[in-house]
Amino acid sequence: MAGLPGVIENYYNDQEIAVKVDVELLPDVAKRVHKDATKRMRQKFEDSISNEQRGQLSTEELKFTPHYMLLVRAQDLEKA
């Protein structure tokens, strides 16, 4: 994942920094894995709610795309 641009979303300590990465910038393999995981998450979510709850959600809410987060160390980050 070296060289990927991202935005620091949360700083826990120097050993744990959450960085949000744009899914479109991921290498092909990681992008496919994220796409497959997204499908599974959507299905699990839809299976866990009632028809009434599903009816209250918009298409955008049902077709959500989860963020791609990396947990990195401070020494692994480079300034843009």
Phi, psi and omega in degrees: 000007180300140176087356179285132174284147179199176181238131177291120181263328181204138177246115179266309175194181183297342181262350183220100179232123180272123181241126178271127182245139177293125183302323182294341181267359181288153172299158186305316182297312180296323179296317178295318179298317179296320179297316179295318178296322178298316178300316180295319179296316179299315181297316179298318179297312181297325179290340184266355181245157180279166177299324178297314178296318180300321180293338180273352182262146178281166177301320179298321180291324179283333181254038182300154172239117181292152177290153174257111184246141173243139174257115186232170176263154180303320182293345180270352182272147174237143176287144178279000000 
